[in-house]
Amino acid sequence: MRFKLFGKNETRHDIAEFIYKNYYKTAYYTAYKYCDDHAMAEEAAQEAIFQAIKNFDQLKDSGKLESWLKAIARNNVLKMLKSMAKSPAVKCQAHFKKELEKIFHYARQKNITN
């Protein structure tokens, strides 16, 4: 399916270039809003652009390209965060943080800290 913004002679490469040039920043800022991490936002945005290019033919309304891409970027970040939350390193870090908080709380009670 071709949209009015693309002519009959546009190739998949032309469509990919158009999406990247016009929507990468949108995808990045959307992702960053959800994770507050530049590296994660870049990864989520790149994946969103790739998915949008790959599945471009599924988009039925060209006027919804931006919102569709934002949704893909958001979903990518949420998927990444969910995956991180399940990782043993994050669970260990959360446990370590709780233990440190207990130690600092005890130290404050005993006036051990400044």
C-alpha positions in Angstrom: 0.0 0.0 0.0 1.4 3.4 -1.0 0.4 6.6 0.8 -0.1 10.0 -0.8 3.2 11.1 0.6 5.0 8.5 -1.5 4.9 8.3 -5.2 4.8 5.2 -7.3 8.6 5.2 -7.9 9.6 5.3 -4.2 11.6 2.3 -3.1 11.7 0.7 0.3 15.0 2.5 0.7 13.3 5.8 0.1 10.6 5.1 2.6 13.2 4.0 5.2 15.3 7.1 4.6 12.1 9.3 5.0 11.1 7.6 8.2 14.6 7.8 9.7 15.2 11.5 8.8 11.8 12.7 9.9 11.0 10.5 12.9 14.1 9.3 14.6 14.2 12.3 17.0 10.5 11.8 17.8 11.1 8.1 18.6 14.2 9.0 20.7 12.4 11.7 22.8 9.4 9.4 23.3 11.6 6.6 24.5 13.7 8.9 26.7 10.5 10.2 28.3 9.8 6.7 29.6 13.3 5.7 30.7 15.4 8.8 31.4 18.4 7.1 30.0 20.2 8.1 26.8 21.6 4.7 25.8 18.3 2.9 26.4 16.4 5.6 24.5 18.8 5.4 21.5 18.4 1.6 21.4 14.6 1.8 21.7 14.4 4.5 19.0 16.6 2.6 16.6 14.6 -0.5 17.1 11.4 1.5 16.7 12.6 2.9 13.4 13.6 -0.6 12.2 10.2 -2.0 13.1 8.4 0.8 11.5 10.3 0.3 8.2 9.9 -3.4 8.4 6.2 -3.3 9.1 5.4 -0.1 7.1 2.9 -1.9 4.9 0.7 -2.7 7.9 0.1 1.0 8.6 -3.3 1.8 7.0 -3.3 5.6 7.6 -0.3 7.7 6.8 -1.6 10.4 9.1 -0.9 8.1 12.0 2.7 7.3 11.2 4.0 9.5 14.0 1.7 8.2 16.7 2.4 4.6 15.5 6.1 5.2 15.8 5.8 6.7 19.3 3.8 3.7 20.4 6.5 1.4 19.1 9.2 3.4 20.8 7.3 3.4 24.1 6.6 -0.4 23.9 10.3 -1.0 23.2 11.3 0.9 26.3 8.7 -0.9 28.5 9.9 -4.2 27.1 13.5 -3.4 27.9 12.6 -2.2 31.4 10.6 -5.3 32.1 13.5 -7.4 30.9 15.9 -5.5 33.1 13.6 -5.9 36.2 13.8 -9.7 35.7 17.6 -9.8 35.5 19.4 -11.2 38.6 21.8 -8.2 38.6 18.9 -5.8 39.1 17.3 -7.9 41.8 20.7 -8.2 43.6 21.1 -4.4 43.3 17.7 -3.8 44.8 18.4 -6.2 47.6 21.8 -4.5 48.2 20.2 -1.1 48.3 17.6 -2.2 50.9 20.4 -3.7 53.0 22.4 -0.4 52.8 19.3 1.6 53.8 18.9 -0.6 56.9 22.5 -0.1 57.8 22.3 3.7 57.4 19.1 3.8 59.3 20.7 1.8 62.2 23.8 4.1 62.0 21.6 7.2 62.2 19.8 5.8 65.2 23.1 5.1 67.0 24.6 8.5 65.9 27.4 6.7 64.1 27.2 8.9 61.0 27.8 12.6 60.9 
